[in-house]
Amino acid sequence: MERYHIHEGESSIIALAKEFKVNYCLTNEIKVRKIIRSEGFKVVGTLGIILKSYNLGQVDKKDCINLLKNIQSSSREFRFHPKLINKVIKEIERE
């Protein structure tokens, strides 16, 4: 994975995905997401997992929106563009 110039932990995601023949890889890192896709895997991140959980009825609307707002206010722990989080919140509010 040296050809991609990514950290060991990030390259292990790809190595494990290949070894275990997974359908999806979980990461929020844009560079890693592109590499994983180029290796033929599907990618999902934190916001995708939250949205999927809501769509499957595992998290109700109020809790889901509160979670997203908490993520939005925790910019040191999570690095998402506010517009992206707002887009997910609006999508949930429409339903």
C-alpha positions as CSV (number, residue, x, y, z in Angstrom):
1,M,0.0,0.0,0.0
2,E,3.0,2.3,-0.1
3,R,2.0,3.3,-3.6
4,Y,-0.9,5.2,-2.1
5,H,1.1,7.1,0.5
6,I,-1.3,6.5,3.3
7,H,-0.8,5.5,7.0
8,E,-0.4,1.9,8.1
9,G,-3.7,1.9,9.8
10,E,-5.5,3.2,6.7
11,S,-3.7,0.6,4.5
12,S,-4.7,-2.1,6.9
13,I,-8.4,-1.3,6.1
14,I,-7.7,-2.2,2.5
15,A,-5.6,-5.3,3.3
16,L,-8.3,-6.6,5.6
17,A,-11.1,-5.9,3.1
18,K,-9.2,-8.0,0.6
19,E,-8.5,-10.8,3.0
20,F,-12.0,-11.1,4.3
21,K,-13.7,-10.2,1.0
22,V,-16.0,-7.6,2.6
23,N,-18.7,-5.7,0.8
24,Y,-18.1,-2.3,2.5
25,C,-15.3,-0.5,4.1
26,L,-15.9,2.0,6.9
27,T,-13.9,5.3,6.8
28,N,-14.5,9.0,6.8
29,E,-11.1,9.9,5.2
30,I,-11.6,11.3,1.7
31,K,-8.3,10.1,0.4
32,V,-8.8,6.6,1.8
33,R,-12.3,6.5,0.4
34,K,-11.1,7.2,-3.1
35,I,-8.4,4.5,-2.8
36,I,-10.8,1.9,-1.4
37,R,-13.2,2.6,-4.3
38,S,-10.4,2.3,-6.8
39,E,-9.7,-1.2,-5.3
40,G,-13.3,-2.2,-6.1
41,F,-14.9,-1.8,-2.7
42,K,-17.9,0.1,-1.6
43,V,-17.4,2.7,1.1
44,V,-19.6,4.1,3.9
45,G,-18.7,6.6,6.6
46,T,-20.2,7.8,9.9
47,L,-23.0,9.8,8.3
48,G,-23.9,7.0,6.0
49,I,-24.2,4.6,8.9
50,I,-26.4,7.1,10.9
51,L,-28.6,7.6,7.8
52,K,-28.9,3.9,7.2
53,S,-29.8,3.3,10.8
54,Y,-32.5,5.8,10.6
55,N,-33.9,4.4,7.3
56,L,-34.0,0.9,8.8
57,G,-35.9,2.2,11.8
58,Q,-33.1,1.5,14.3
59,V,-32.9,5.2,15.4
60,D,-35.9,7.5,15.6
61,K,-36.0,10.9,13.9
62,K,-35.5,13.0,17.0
63,D,-32.5,10.9,18.3
64,C,-30.9,10.8,14.8
65,I,-31.1,14.6,14.4
66,N,-29.8,15.2,17.9
67,L,-26.9,12.8,17.2
68,L,-26.1,14.7,14.0
69,K,-26.2,18.1,15.8
70,N,-23.9,16.7,18.5
71,I,-21.5,15.7,15.8
72,Q,-21.7,19.1,14.2
73,S,-20.9,20.8,17.5
74,S,-18.0,18.4,18.2
75,S,-15.7,19.7,15.4
76,R,-12.6,18.6,17.2
77,E,-13.7,15.0,17.3
78,F,-15.4,14.8,13.9
79,R,-14.4,16.7,10.8
80,F,-17.4,17.1,8.6
81,H,-18.3,20.1,6.6
82,P,-21.4,21.7,8.2
83,K,-23.2,21.7,4.9
84,L,-22.8,17.9,4.6
85,I,-24.3,17.4,8.1
86,N,-27.1,19.9,7.3
87,K,-27.9,18.0,4.1
88,V,-28.3,14.7,6.1
89,I,-30.5,16.5,8.7
90,K,-32.7,17.9,6.0
91,E,-33.0,14.5,4.3
92,I,-34.2,13.0,7.6
93,E,-36.6,15.9,8.4
94,R,-38.3,15.5,5.0
95,E,-39.4,12.0,5.9
